[in-house]
Amino acid sequence: MTLVPADTLTIPIGYRSNVYSKYIKKVEINSTPYLGVVNENTNELEFYALSEKEDDFNVRFQLDGPNAVGQLKAFEVISDSTLLIASTYRIRLYVTDFDGNLKRTIKTDNPERIDKPYVQIYYSNQPLVIDKDKQDAYVFTRVDTDYNGPGIWSGTMFLQTSTKKDGSNNHIFKLPSHFDSYIHGSHFCHGSHVLMDDRYLVLGITFYNNILIYDLEKEDMMERKAGSKYFGDVFPMDEPKSTSDLHEKFYITSNSYREVVSDDFNQMLYRLAYRGVDYIGPDGQRRNWDNKQPSVIMINSDFEKVGEVDLPINTIYTRMNFTHDGKLYLSLNHPDNNPSEDQMVFVGFKPEEL
């Protein structure tokens, strides 16, 4: 299969908003599709209607006081009246209404995790997903340990927590043991996961070709081939590196994966792959991870790879993405080639058979 550019979506934003967000998600509220955008500068959720029938709106959150939830990082829509909020306070989740009023606090630091301590991680592509039928949330976690030593890629990867009152918490999705001794740079924590059919928790690891699929009903782990045609698994560091600059250089010059996006309409997954580039460009300037050459891997409902499509370099800001009306929308507000500072601009790609 391939992806064909089908349309362009332009969303005007206010002067207090930003065309770059670390966390966006397409959601439905009262059967209306919205693009939810985290604005860390104002501590607001911005909801942009993807239907002309409804208006945009914002939800403001407090940093202190009785309704405090901390600095906003991620969210999920639990129902038409409630939200699940994740913040920089990484041992709690918060249930709020759409006025930002705190309804309930969920403690997430009480369950034991096998082998090593953990922290909730919010710089992955989708750190927080929810099964609305069961009201269970799955929070992406990582070992709270030194990036320069083995262990960060071992243990369980998710905290399963009930959003119901007095709900349970437990750790699930233990990685295979061959990950235990790996040492990669800190930037390789930028993985991604999705929940498919409220049953399959799919994890894409930044340095690993295969995707890992956890069947929540059978409590069983599967692996499926989902690697790029351009490269194989990324080998661990020969020796642990001690500074952030060296971690960044290792990441930028290495091949990697980042986002996994679910397309419920077409029953597909899209996985973004990135080929490494020289750390110093022809202009003598340092490059960053947005300068790596991207491609989109297409995966069907049987978790089989069915295509891979190249994207232009330094043109598409792939970290901002969502699916809507059977299309994969990717941002055109690339930092090196941005068409607008007051509009979010997306190109919609439609999957087609070759």
C-alpha positions as CSV (number, residue, x, y, z in Angstrom):
1,M,0.0,0.0,0.0
2,T,1.0,3.6,-0.3
3,L,-0.1,7.0,1.1
4,V,-1.4,9.7,-1.2
5,P,-1.7,13.4,-0.2
6,A,-5.5,14.1,-0.2
7,D,-6.1,17.5,1.4
8,T,-4.7,20.2,3.6
9,L,-6.3,21.2,7.0
10,T,-5.6,24.6,8.4
11,I,-6.5,25.5,12.0
12,P,-6.3,29.1,13.1
13,I,-4.9,29.5,16.6
14,G,-4.9,32.4,19.1
15,Y,-2.0,34.6,19.9
16,R,-1.5,32.7,23.2
17,S,-1.2,29.4,21.4
18,N,1.7,27.7,19.7
19,V,1.9,25.8,16.4
20,Y,4.2,23.3,18.2
21,S,2.8,21.1,20.9
22,K,4.4,18.1,22.6
23,Y,1.0,16.4,22.8
24,I,-2.0,16.4,20.5
25,K,-4.8,13.9,20.2
26,K,-8.0,13.5,18.1
27,V,-10.9,12.9,20.4
28,E,-14.7,12.8,20.3
29,I,-16.9,14.8,22.7
30,N,-20.7,14.5,22.4
31,S,-20.1,12.6,19.1
32,T,-18.2,15.6,17.7
33,P,-14.5,15.2,16.6
34,Y,-12.0,17.6,18.1
35,L,-8.3,18.0,17.9
36,G,-7.1,18.3,21.5
37,V,-3.8,20.2,21.9
38,V,-1.8,20.6,25.1
39,N,-0.6,24.2,25.6
40,E,2.1,24.0,28.3
41,N,2.7,27.8,28.1
42,T,-0.8,28.6,29.4
43,N,-1.6,25.3,31.1
44,E,-4.6,24.8,28.9
45,L,-6.2,22.2,26.8
46,E,-7.2,23.6,23.5
47,F,-10.0,21.8,21.6
48,Y,-10.3,22.6,17.9
49,A,-13.5,21.4,16.3
50,L,-12.9,19.2,13.2
51,S,-16.6,19.8,12.3
52,E,-18.0,23.2,11.2
53,K,-21.1,22.5,13.4
54,E,-19.2,23.1,16.7
55,D,-17.0,25.8,18.1
56,D,-13.5,25.6,19.5
57,F,-13.0,25.8,23.3
58,N,-10.3,25.8,26.0
59,V,-10.0,24.2,29.4
60,R,-7.7,26.0,31.9
61,F,-6.0,24.1,34.7
62,Q,-4.6,25.4,38.0
63,L,-1.0,25.1,39.2
64,D,-2.0,25.5,42.9
65,G,-5.1,25.7,45.1
66,P,-7.9,23.2,45.6
67,N,-8.2,22.5,41.8
68,A,-4.4,22.1,41.2
69,V,-3.2,19.5,38.8
70,G,0.3,20.8,38.2
71,Q,1.9,21.5,34.8
72,L,-0.2,19.9,32.1
73,K,1.6,17.1,30.1
74,A,-1.0,14.8,28.6
75,F,-4.8,14.0,28.7
76,E,-7.5,11.6,27.7
77,V,-11.2,12.0,27.4
78,I,-12.9,9.6,29.8
79,S,-16.5,10.6,28.9
80,D,-18.4,13.6,27.5
81,S,-18.1,15.3,30.9
82,T,-14.7,14.1,32.3
83,L,-11.0,14.2,31.5
84,L,-8.0,12.3,32.7
85,I,-5.0,14.6,33.2
86,A,-1.3,13.8,33.5
87,S,1.1,16.4,34.7
88,T,4.7,17.0,35.9
89,Y,3.6,15.5,39.2
90,R,4.4,12.0,38.0
91,I,3.0,9.9,40.8
92,R,-0.6,11.1,40.3
93,L,-3.3,11.3,37.7
94,Y,-6.3,13.6,37.9
95,V,-9.9,13.3,36.9
96,T,-11.5,16.7,36.1
97,D,-14.5,18.1,34.4
98,F,-14.4,20.3,31.3
99,D,-14.2,23.5,33.5
100,G,-10.9,22.3,35.0
101,N,-12.5,21.4,38.3
102,L,-10.7,18.5,40.1
103,K,-13.0,15.6,40.8
104,R,-10.6,12.9,41.9
105,T,-6.9,12.2,42.4
106,I,-5.5,8.8,41.4
107,K,-2.4,7.7,43.3
108,T,-0.1,5.8,41.0
109,D,3.0,5.4,43.2
110,N,1.6,2.6,45.4
111,P,1.9,-0.6,43.4
112,E,5.1,-2.6,43.4
113,R,7.1,-2.9,40.2
114,I,9.3,-6.0,39.7
115,D,13.0,-5.4,39.7
116,K,13.3,-1.6,39.6
117,P,11.5,1.6,40.5
118,Y,9.6,3.4,37.8
119,V,8.4,6.8,36.8
120,Q,5.6,7.9,34.5
121,I,7.0,9.1,31.2
122,Y,5.2,11.9,29.2
123,Y,7.6,12.6,26.4
124,S,6.6,9.6,24.4
125,N,4.1,10.1,21.5
126,Q,1.0,8.7,23.3
127,P,1.9,8.3,27.0
128,L,-1.7,7.9,28.1
129,V,-4.5,5.8,26.6
130,I,-7.8,4.6,27.9
131,D,-10.2,1.8,27.5
132,K,-13.5,3.6,27.8
133,D,-15.6,0.5,28.3
134,K,-13.6,-0.8,31.2
135,Q,-12.5,2.7,32.3
136,D,-8.9,1.5,32.5
137,A,-6.0,3.8,31.7
138,Y,-2.6,2.6,30.5
139,V,0.3,4.9,31.5
140,F,3.7,4.6,29.9
141,T,6.5,4.1,32.4
142,R,10.2,3.6,32.5
143,V,12.8,2.5,34.9
144,D,13.9,5.4,37.2
145,T,17.6,4.8,36.9
146,D,20.8,6.0,35.2
147,Y,20.6,6.2,31.4
148,N,24.3,5.2,31.3
149,G,23.7,1.7,32.9
150,P,21.7,-1.4,31.9
151,G,18.2,-1.8,33.2
152,I,16.2,1.1,31.7
153,W,14.9,-1.2,28.9
154,S,13.9,-4.0,31.3
155,G,10.9,-4.6,33.5
156,T,7.3,-3.7,32.9
157,M,6.4,-0.8,30.6
158,F,2.9,0.1,31.6
159,L,0.9,0.9,34.7
160,Q,-2.7,-0.2,34.3
161,T,-4.9,1.9,36.5
162,S,-8.7,2.1,36.9
163,T,-10.2,5.6,36.7
164,K,-13.2,4.4,38.8
165,K,-13.4,5.4,42.4
166,D,-11.2,3.1,44.5
167,G,-9.9,1.4,41.4
168,S,-6.9,-0.9,41.2
169,N,-3.3,-0.3,39.9
170,N,-0.9,-2.9,38.6
171,H,2.1,-3.2,36.3
172,I,1.9,-5.1,33.0
173,F,3.7,-5.6,29.7
174,K,7.1,-7.0,30.8
175,L,9.7,-6.7,28.1
176,P,11.6,-9.8,26.9
177,S,14.8,-10.5,28.9
178,H,17.1,-9.8,26.0
179,F,16.5,-6.1,26.6
180,D,17.9,-6.2,30.1
181,S,21.5,-5.4,29.3
182,Y,21.0,-2.8,26.6
183,I,22.4,0.7,27.0
184,H,21.1,3.4,24.7
185,G,21.1,7.2,25.0
186,S,18.4,9.1,26.8
187,H,16.8,10.3,23.6
188,F,15.9,6.6,22.8
189,C,13.2,6.8,25.4
190,H,10.9,8.6,22.8
191,G,8.9,5.5,22.0
192,S,5.2,5.3,21.2
193,H,2.2,3.1,21.8
194,V,-1.5,2.8,21.0
195,L,-4.5,0.7,22.2
196,M,-6.2,-1.1,19.4
197,D,-9.7,-2.5,19.6
198,D,-9.6,-2.0,23.4
199,R,-7.6,-5.2,23.5
200,Y,-4.1,-4.9,22.0
201,L,-1.6,-2.6,23.6
202,V,1.0,-2.0,20.8
203,L,4.5,-0.7,21.7
204,G,7.0,0.6,19.3
205,I,10.5,0.9,20.8
206,T,12.8,3.5,19.3
207,F,15.8,1.3,18.5
208,Y,13.9,-2.0,17.8
209,N,12.6,-3.1,14.4
210,N,9.7,-5.3,15.7
211,I,6.6,-4.0,17.4
212,L,5.5,-5.6,20.7
213,I,1.8,-6.4,21.1
214,Y,0.3,-7.3,24.4
215,D,-3.1,-9.0,24.3
216,L,-4.9,-7.7,27.4
217,E,-7.5,-10.5,27.3
218,K,-5.0,-13.4,27.1
219,E,-2.2,-11.5,29.0
220,D,0.1,-12.7,26.2
221,M,3.0,-10.9,24.4
222,M,3.6,-11.1,20.7
223,E,6.2,-9.7,18.4
224,R,5.7,-8.8,14.7
225,K,8.0,-7.5,12.1
226,A,7.5,-3.8,11.5
227,G,10.9,-2.5,10.6
228,S,12.0,0.0,8.0
229,K,13.3,-1.2,4.7
230,Y,16.2,1.1,5.1
231,F,17.8,-0.2,8.4
232,G,17.9,-2.8,11.1
233,D,17.9,-2.7,14.8
234,V,20.1,0.0,16.4
235,F,23.0,-1.5,18.3
236,P,23.5,-0.4,21.9
237,M,26.2,2.1,22.8
238,D,29.7,0.5,22.8
239,E,30.4,2.4,26.1
240,P,28.0,4.4,28.3
241,K,28.1,8.1,27.6
242,S,27.9,10.6,30.4
243,T,26.6,13.8,28.9
244,S,23.4,14.9,27.2
245,D,25.3,16.1,24.1
246,L,26.8,12.7,23.5
247,H,23.3,11.1,24.0
248,E,21.9,13.6,21.5
249,K,24.7,12.9,18.9
250,F,24.2,9.2,19.2
251,Y,20.5,9.5,18.6
252,I,20.7,12.0,15.7
253,T,23.3,9.9,13.8
254,S,21.5,6.6,14.5
255,N,18.4,5.2,12.7
256,S,15.4,5.2,15.0
257,Y,11.6,4.9,15.3
258,R,9.3,7.2,17.2
259,E,5.5,7.6,16.6
260,V,2.9,4.8,16.3
261,V,-0.5,6.1,15.1
262,S,-3.7,4.1,15.1
263,D,-6.2,4.5,12.2
264,D,-9.5,3.0,13.4
265,F,-11.3,3.9,10.1
266,N,-8.9,1.9,7.9
267,Q,-8.0,-0.6,10.7
268,M,-4.3,0.2,10.2
269,L,-1.2,1.4,12.1
270,Y,1.3,3.9,10.9
271,R,4.8,3.8,12.3
272,L,7.3,6.6,11.7
273,A,10.9,5.6,11.0
274,Y,13.9,8.0,10.8
275,R,17.2,7.6,9.1
276,G,20.2,9.0,10.9
277,V,22.0,12.1,9.6
278,D,25.4,13.7,10.2
279,Y,25.4,15.6,13.5
280,I,27.0,18.6,11.8
281,G,25.3,19.7,8.6
282,P,26.9,21.2,5.5
283,D,26.3,24.7,6.9
284,G,28.4,23.8,10.0
285,Q,25.4,23.9,12.3
286,R,24.2,21.1,14.6
287,R,21.2,19.1,13.5
288,N,18.5,17.8,15.7
289,W,16.1,14.9,15.6
290,D,13.6,16.8,13.4
291,N,16.3,16.9,10.6
292,K,16.3,13.1,10.2
293,Q,14.8,11.7,7.0
294,P,11.3,10.2,7.8
295,S,9.3,7.5,6.3
296,V,5.9,6.0,7.2
297,I,5.5,2.2,7.7
298,M,2.0,0.9,7.1
299,I,0.8,-2.1,9.2
300,N,-2.6,-3.8,8.7
301,S,-5.0,-5.2,11.3
302,D,-3.2,-8.5,11.3
303,F,0.0,-6.6,12.3
304,E,1.6,-7.2,9.0
305,K,3.7,-4.6,7.2
306,V,2.0,-3.7,3.9
307,G,4.1,-0.7,2.8
308,E,6.5,2.1,3.5
309,V,6.3,5.6,2.1
310,D,9.1,8.3,2.1
311,L,8.4,11.8,3.4
312,P,10.3,14.9,2.4
313,I,13.2,16.1,4.6
314,N,12.8,19.2,6.8
315,T,9.2,19.7,5.6
316,I,6.8,17.7,7.8
317,Y,6.8,18.0,11.6
318,T,6.0,14.4,12.2
319,R,5.7,14.7,16.0
320,M,2.3,16.4,15.5
321,N,0.0,13.8,14.0
322,F,-3.5,12.3,14.2
323,T,-6.0,10.3,12.1
324,H,-9.4,11.6,11.0
325,D,-11.9,10.6,8.3
326,G,-9.6,7.8,7.1
327,K,-6.6,10.0,6.7
328,L,-3.3,10.4,8.4
329,Y,-2.7,14.1,9.2
330,L,0.9,15.3,9.6
331,S,1.9,18.8,10.5
332,L,3.6,21.1,7.9
333,N,4.8,23.5,10.6
334,H,8.3,22.2,10.5
335,P,10.7,24.4,12.4
336,D,13.0,24.8,9.4
337,N,10.3,25.4,6.9
338,N,7.2,26.7,8.8
339,P,4.4,28.2,6.6
340,S,2.6,30.0,9.5
341,E,3.1,31.0,13.1
342,D,-0.7,31.6,13.7
343,Q,-2.1,28.5,12.0
344,M,-1.6,24.8,12.5
345,V,-1.3,23.3,9.0
346,F,-1.7,19.6,8.4
347,V,-1.5,17.5,5.2
348,G,-3.9,14.6,5.1
349,F,-2.5,11.3,3.6
350,K,-5.0,8.7,2.4
351,P,-4.0,5.0,2.3
352,E,-4.4,3.4,-1.1
353,E,-3.6,0.0,-2.6
354,L,-0.8,-0.1,-5.2
